[in-house]
Each structure stands twice: as structure tokens, then as C-alpha cells.
Amino acid sequence: MDGLGDVAVGVKRGSDELSMYNSPNSGVSSVSDGASNGSDSKKLRVEEAPPSRVLHIRKLPNEASETEVIALGLPFGKVTNILTLKGKNQAFLEMGTEEAAITMINYYTTVTPHIRNVPVFVQYSNHKELKTDAGNQRTQAVLQAVSAVQSGGSPSSDVQEALAAASSPVLRIIIDNMFYPVTLDVLQQIFSKFGTVMKIITFTKNNQFQALLQFSDAINAQQAKLALDGQNIYNSCCTLRIDFSKLVNLNVKYNNDKSRDYTRPELPAGDGQPSLESSVAAAFSKDSNSLLGALNPLSAAAAAAAAAGRVALAGQAGSSGVLLVSNLNEEMVAPQSLFTLFGVYGDVQRVKILYNKKDSALIQMSDANQAQLAMSHLNGQKMYGKIIRVTLSKHQTVALPRDGLDDQGLTKDYANSPLHRFKKPGSKNFQNIFPPSATLHLSNVPQDVTEEDLRLLFSNAGGTVKAFKFFQDRKMALIQMSTVEEAIQALIDLHNYNMGGNQHLRVSFSKSTI
């Protein structure tokens, strides 16, 4: 359990405040590629402070407390220090590890954090640690209160008020009269109507299905409890009983049908755990007509999409469909390879590799939902040997070069591409969106192609084939590479590969293993 542990706090005094913020190395460049809040600059900015466990938080409301600032970091790990700049509406938050800080930045790039309904801005600081005095007694009391709740204790009466600002974002859910299976994804679909669901753990206790569900904000948890406690998921059954958990942060180790951390799509499924697809069969083997829920947020179609493991992030207001991808291998990357990989999660319209920074590219998807889906699945993955970073861009579109201007083939327009996977409404592809995995799903395989042919083809893509399995009709197959990176490479190289007779191989990531 990530606790606050020994947290040093304090308020920096004197001229250091100004030098800390105004120095050229203060890390105030924007996290995403657009102009930072309050700047009118339209110039593309891709420079930023390198990752650090110290985060710089700006645009705090005047009345924001230390507790509320600490609460921004708690879901991601241990908070070890805080420094507030009074009068500047800013703070520095030190996380226990750089990894926790990176996870926090990645998450808040997708979902704008709010304190007291005011959007705040989080970015890396150029400071590697905070040095503060720890003599502020009031702040110490707040931290002790938060620590008490994190370690499962009950707060004393003198710190109840301090705790009100950081009540638990975690709900404990018990389901009564469970005549139909309720999957983790159905819960995500219902509860995400009230805010961003970050983590879910499901388990059976006293012969009852239970779940712990963590929101990004305690306010969302309160709203969900008020609206949903006592409601039925399906007609006359599966009644939700909801209360607050004493935990304020869930520690999820595996992403499978029992637990999920939506902030860390790279987590393994775990040994012997069934894939999500097995829960789909269970959910719909009884009587799919009965899934017409009495609960408004959940329609039968939404239940079907949720149970099929299609986790679509709700579109954030004002977000665009353009992504900034950085840390690319500039020797290897081309617009076509980015089109193919990002095309697994949406219909790529345009790709532009930046002329003056060829390890970065802008990718325009069809809409903001597709952009967020691609970002949540591909940020932190390895492509051509480098871990890529994917963030939302402030640009609304990717501009094409002016007529007659040669940009060395760095910009490509794919608006009319026949290879878009999602242009047909209701396409089965919508139900088969999965994170990158070592196992690939192949379809449109010609009848005369053998297992040996396919093994050789995928070995030549630069990987090692660990396992292979044809489906019964032999038009589809599963092929398992030795690593996720090898599978990504094989998909880039071999999706739409001409197998002869004008039959083109279709390649996508699979949730199954062989």
C-alpha cells in the first residue's frame, strides 16, 4: 500500500520563492506541445523539463489547501514533500519515485485535474528534490490526518475538518441479488458517468461479489454513491450497495478480468488469470435480453461494449483529435509506420513528422475519443527500440505542406485511405480494441497458406515466433511473438501484407494467449 510515510512539508519564505519560479531552469515549459495556460504563443513547443519526481502545479485556486494538493498525487504513489508558494497560486509536490511522477503526468495529460472545480496544471519541475523547513504545525496536522486514513486508522476529531477536503476516492461496492454476472467492465461503464475511474479490484467475500473502485477525485465518488446506492443494474436484480472504503489508493498488480489499473495499461495479465474474453461469454451465455437495465446510465448496448472489453475513455471537453508523439527512432520511423500502428485504435487522417525535430510527430485521428484511446494504449510502448511518449496536442488539425513545397515526404494525408478499420458504423473492429500484446490476431488468411508460411513470414519481420494456432476455418489464426515490442514491429510490417491473389493479411492485437 502506498502511504504518505514521513512527509516533510513547509512554506518556502523570502526571495527563494521568486528565484525558484523565475529562473530560466524552473521547468515552466508546457507538458504537452501546445502553449502553456495563459500564453498566447501559437508556436509549436515540444521542449519540456525532463522527468523528475518533483512536479510543478500552477493555477491553484486561492483557497486551495495543502491537503487538496497532496490528494492530486496520492493515487499514484507516496508523496514525500510539498512546497506551497503563497500568493502565486502554485505548489511543488515531491513524489517518492520518478516512476510515480511519470504515471501522474501521463494521467493528468489525459484528464485535467481540478481543485474546487478549478482546472489546475501539472508539469515536471527542473528541481530533482525539495528542500523545505518542516515547522508548519497546521500543515503537519493535515498530513497526519491523511496518513491516518491511508493506513486504515480512524481520524481523531481534531483533524476531521482537514480530512473533509481529502475524503476517500475509493468506493466499496457489494452486489445483492446477483442473478446475472456483473463484469469489471460493466462497473467501469456505470461508474464512469460520474467521473474518471482509475482502478477497479473485484473479489468474492462471504459468497458475495464485491468490488473496490477508485475515482480520480473524492467528489466523484460522493456523487456516484449518492446516485447509485440501492439502484439495480439490471431489471429487478443486481442491486448496488455502496459505501466509502477506508483505503484512499488501490494497488493493482495485474490487468485482467478481476482487476484493472486504467492509468497503467502496460501491466501484465498475471499467471493463470483468464483473459477478459472469458467474462464476455459468461455475461451473455444466459439471456442477453435481460441486460436491458433499469439503471439509466447503462443501456444494453453499453453493457455489451463494456463486457467485450472495449474501454473507451470519455472525451474531455475541448480536447482535440491530434496527438504529439515524441522519442521516436528518427532513423527508422516513417509516416506509414505511424499510420499503421495508431490505426489500430482509430482512423488516422494525417501524419506529420516534425521537420526540425524528427524524433517527434503529430498524428491527427478522426476524433478526440480515438486520440485518447490511442494515447492510453500506446504511451510508454516500444517502437523501433525506443519507448515512445504520446500526449494530446493543443493543435486542432495537422496542416499539409503548401502546394509545390517539398517537405521530404514527412507529411502524409490518409483521409481517403481504404485501410481505415473503423469507417463502417457498427464494425466488429469496435469490439476488438485491445492493448498491445505479444499475441497477434491474423485474419483474411488465404486457404493455401500453411502454418509454416506464416511462421516464416513473421520470423522474417525480426522476431521469434513462440506459438501458433489456426482457427477452425483456417481464415484466421493467433501467432505469439516473444515480446510485445516484436509484436508491434510485426504488426507495422505485415498488416495489409499481400499474400497473393490480391488477398491482404489483416493483423491486430489479441487479448488471448495460445
N, C-alpha and C positions, 0 to 999 in steps of 0.2 A: 504494500500500500504506500503510495507516495504521500508523505506527510510534509508539513511545513518544517518540522525539525527545529533546529536552532536558527531562527531568523534574526538577523541584525537589521535594525531599522533606524531611521533618523531623518532629519530635515537638514539639508546642506545649507550652511549660512555663508553670508558675505559674498565677496567678489567671485568666489569659485563658481557660484551659480552661473554667472554671466559667461565666464571663460569656458565653462563646460558646454554651454549651449552655442556660444557664438564662434568657437574655434573652428577652423576650416575642416578639422577632422572629427566633428561632433556627430557624424553619422546621420545627418538630417536628410540625406537623399532618399527619394521615394522607394518603397519596397517594390511596387510594380513599376511598369515602364513609363507611366504617364506622369504628368506634372503633379507634384505633391499638393495636398489640400491648401488652398489659399494662394496658389501661384497661378498666374495667367499664362505661364510659358506653354507654348504649343509644341516645343521642340521635343523630339523623341529622346527619352532619357533611359538608358539601360544600365547606367552605372549605379552602384549601390554599395553600402557598407558590407564588408564580408560577414558571414555568420558569426555571431557572438552570443554568449549566454546572457549578456545584458541587452535588454530591449528598451527602446526609447518610445514613450507613449505620449501623444500630443492631443490637443483639443479637448482636454478633460473639462467637464462642467465645473463651475466654481465650487459647488458644494460637495464634489466627489471626495469620498473618504479613502484612507489607505486600504481599508478592508475591501472596498469595491475594486480597487486597482489590483490587489493581491488575487481577488476572485477571478480576474481575467486569466491569470497564469495557472491557477490550481488544477484545472482539468488536465494539464499537460505534464505535470510533474511537480517536483519540490521547488518552492520559492525560498531563496536564501537571503535576499536583501531587497529593500525598497528605498528609494530616494524620491521625495516629492519636491518639486520646485514651486513653492507657494507664489501666487501672483502671476505665474507664467502658464498655468493650466497644463503642466507637464509633469511626467514622472519617469524615473528609470526603475525597471524591475529586473532583478537578477535571478535567473533560474539556476537550479542545481547543476544542470548539464547543458552543453551546447545542443545536444540532440533534442532535449525538451523545448529549447528556444526555437529550433528549426521547425519542429512539429507545430508549435504555436503560430509562428509566422505563416507557414503553409496554410494552416486552417483559417487564420484571420485574413488571408489574402482572398479567400473564397467568401467568407462570411464576415461582414463588417461588425466588429464588436460594438456594443452600446453600453454606456453607463448612464443610468437615469434617463433612458430614452434618447440620449445624445450620442451620435456616432463618434467614436474615437479612433485614432490612427496609431498603429503599432509598426515599428520597424527596428532593424538591428542598430545598436549603438556601436561606435568605434571603441568604446571602453570595453575592456575584457573582464573587469570586475568593478564593484562599487566599494568605495571606502567611505564609511559614514560613522558618525558617533551614534551610540545606541542608547542615548539617555532620555529619549522621549517616552515618558511613562504612559501617556494616553494611548500612543500607538502600540506600545508593548502589550497593553491590556487587550487591544483589539486582536493582536496576533495570538495571544494566549487563548482567546475565545475561539478563534478559527482552528487553532491546534487542538483544542479540546474536542471539537466536533469531528475533526479528521481522525482522531484516534478513538472515536466511538464513545467518548465520555459525554456526560450531560453538562451543559454550561452552568456556571453559578449565576445567581440572579443579577449580580452587578455587571455582568457582561451580556445580558440578554439583548440590550439595545444595540450593542455593537454587532451582535450576531444577525440582527434583523436584515442588515444590508447584505449578508452573505449566507442566507439560508440555503439548504441543500438543493442543488440542481438535479439530484438523483431521486427518482420515484421507485417505490416498491409496488409491484403490480401482482395481484392474485386473481386468477380467473375461476369463477364458480360456474357450475352447470356446463362443463366443457364437453358438449355433445359433438362438436366438430373440432378438428385440430386447429390450433392457432399458431402460426409460424412467427418467427422473429421478424420477418419482413412485413407481415400484416401489422404487427405492433408499430414498426417504423412508419408505415404508411399512415396509420391513425394518428399517432402522436406528433408526426412532423407537421400536422396542420397548425400546431401551437408554437412551433419554434424549431430550431435545428437540433435534431437528435444526433448526439456524438457517439454514444456507446450503448450497447444492449448486451446483457447476460441473461440467459434463460436457464431454469433448472426446475426439478421436481422436489418438493418438500412436503412431507405429511400427505403424500399421494395427491398433491395439488400442483398444477402448473403455475410457476411464479416467474417473474422477471424483474431485473433491475435495469432501469432506463435512465440514461444521463443526458440532460439537455445542456446546451452551451450556457444557459442563463437560468438562475433560480426562479426568475419571474415567469419564464415559460413553463417551468414545472408547476408553479402555483396555478397558472391559467389552465393547464391540461388537467390537473387534479379537480379543479372546480367544475370543469365542463364534462369530464368523462367518468368520474367516480359514480358507480351504480348503473352505468349505461350497459346495454347489451351490444356485443359486436355483431352477432347475427340474430335473426328473429327469435325472441323468447329464450335465448341461451347465451352462454359465454359472457357472463356478467363481470365487468371490471370492478375490482375492489382496489382502491389506490390510496397509499399514504406516503409520507416522505421517509426516505431512508436516512439513517444516521451517517452514512457514507457521503462524502462530497466528491469523490473521484473513483471511478471504476478502473480496475487494472485488467485489461483484456489481453490475453496472450495469443489467441487464435481467432481467425475469421472463418466461421463455418455456420452450420445451421443452429448452433447452440449459443454462440457469442459473436459479436461483431464490434470492431472499432472503425467507425467511418472516417476517422482522421488518419488512419494508418492502413491503407489498402494493401500494403506490401506484407502484412502479417501472414504466416503460414496457416494452413487449414488444421494442422495437428494430426498426430498418428491415429489412424483408425476412426477418424471422425467422418460421418457421411457428408457428402457434398450437398449443396443447397438443393440440387435437383431431386434428391430423395424426399425432401419435405414437400415438394410440389405434388408428387404422386400421392402422398398421404393426405394432403389437404383436399385433393379433388377426387379421390377414389370413391368417396361415399355418395355425395349428392351435390353436384355443383350448383344446382338451382337454389339450394338453401342458403347460398352465400349472399343472397340479396339482403344486405344488412339493414337493421332498423336504425343503425347509427349513421347519421348524415355524412360525416367525413369519409365513410368507407362505402364506395359503390362496389358492385360485384366485379366490374372491370378493374377497378383499382386493386381489389383483393387478388385478382388473377395476376396482374402485373407484379404486385408485391411478392406473391408466393413464388412467382417464376424467377425471383431474384433480380428483378430489374430495379435497381436502386437509383432513381433519378433525383438529383438534388433540386430543390425548388429554386426557380430563377430569382436571383436577387434583383431588386428594383434598381434600374439604371445600369445594370451590368451589360456589357456588350458581348458579341459572339466572337471577339478577336482575342487570341491567346499570344503571349510572348513566351517563346521557348529559348532558353539560354543554356550555356555549357555544352553546346553541340560539338561534335567532332568535325571541324570545318574542312578537314582533308577528305572526308567521306560523304558528308551529308549533301543531299540534293533535294529540290522541291518535291520530286516524285516520291522519295522515300518517306518524307514527312506526310505527304498526301495519303500514302498507303497506311501508315501506322495510325495517324489521327483519324483516318476514315473508318476505323473500327468502331469509333464512338460517335460518329456523326458525319454529315456530308460536308466535306471541306470545299469551300468556294474558291479561296485564293491562298497562295503561299508566297511569302517574300523573305528571302534570306538577306539580312541587312548588309548593304554594300561595304560600310566602314567597320562592321563588326560581324564577321562571317560565322562566328560561333553562336549567333542569335538569329531568330526568325520570327516573323509574325504569321499567324495562321488564322484565317477567317472561316469560322464554322457557319452553319445555317442559322443558328440562333444561340441565345445565351445558355439555354439548358444543355445543348450539345457541348458547348465550350466548357461548362462546369463538369460535365460527365468525363470529357477527355482529360481535363486537368486532374480530377480526383483519381483517375486510373493511371495516368502516365507520369505525373510528377514524381521524381525520385527513381524512375526506371532507368536501366542501362541501354543505351543505343550507341552502336559503334564504339563500345568500350568506355563510354563516359556517362556519368549519372546526369540526366537532363533535369532542368528545373522548368516547370510550367506554371505560369501565373496569368491572371486575367489582365488584358491590356486596357488602357484607357481609350485606345483608338476604336472608333465605331466601324471602320472599314479598312481594308488593305488597298492602298492606291496602286493602280497599274502604271507602268512607265509611260511617259508621254509618247505619242506617235513618233516613230523614227528614232527613239532613244534606245540605244543598246545597253542593257544592264547585265550583260554576260549570262543571260538565262537564269538570273537569280529570282525573278518573279514569274509565277505561273498562274493562269486563270483556269480554274477547274469547274466553273459554274455549269457548263453543259456536259460534264463528264458522264459517260454511261456507267461508270463504276461506283456511283453513289449507292450505298447499301440501304438508305432509309427514305428514298424518294417516294416509294409506294406506300400510301396510307395503310396502316394495319399490317405491314410486312412482319413476317415471323422474326426478322432480324431484331425487332424491338425487344423481343423476349430473350434474346441470346446475347446480351451485352454483359461480358464478364471481364474481370481484371486480367492483365497479362499473366499467363501461366505457362509452365513448361509443356503442357499438353495442348496440341492444336487440333481443331476440328476441320476435316477436309470434306468438301462436297463437290459435286459435278465431276466425279472421277469416271473416266471412260471405262466401259466394260472390259476392254482387253488389257488394261493396266494392272500389273501384279503388285503384290506387297514388295517384292524385291525392287521393282521400278521406283516405287515411292521412297523406299528406304535409301536408295542410291541418290535420288534427286535431292532429298533433304540432307543427306550426309555431305553432298557437294556444296550445300549452302554454308558449310563451315561449322557444322555441329555434329554431335554424336546422337544417333537415334537409340533411345533406351528401350522403347516398346512400341508395338503397332497392333491395331485391331481394326478389321473391316466390320462395317455394319452388315446386316443380313443381305441387303440388296446390292452390296458392293459399290454403290454410288457414293457412299460416304465412309469415312474412316477417322480413327483417332491416331495421332502419332505423338509420341512423347520424346522431347529432347532432354538433354541432361541438365540444362539450366533455363531460367526464364529469358535471360539475355539471348541465348541461342534461338529460342522460340520466336522472340521478337525479330531477330535477324531473318529467320526462315520465312516469317510472315511477310516481311518487307520484300524479300527477294522473290517469293513464289506465289503470292496472291495474284490471281489473274494470269498465271503462267499457262501458255498454250500447250496443251497435252497432245495436240494433233487433232485433225478433223474439226478444227475450229472450236474445240471444247476447252474452256478456260477453267483452271482449278480455282476453287474458292477456299480461302483459308481464314479461320478466325480462332480466337482463344476459347478454350473449353473449360467448364467447371469440373469436368470428370477427370478421373485418373484411370490408367489402364492396370 
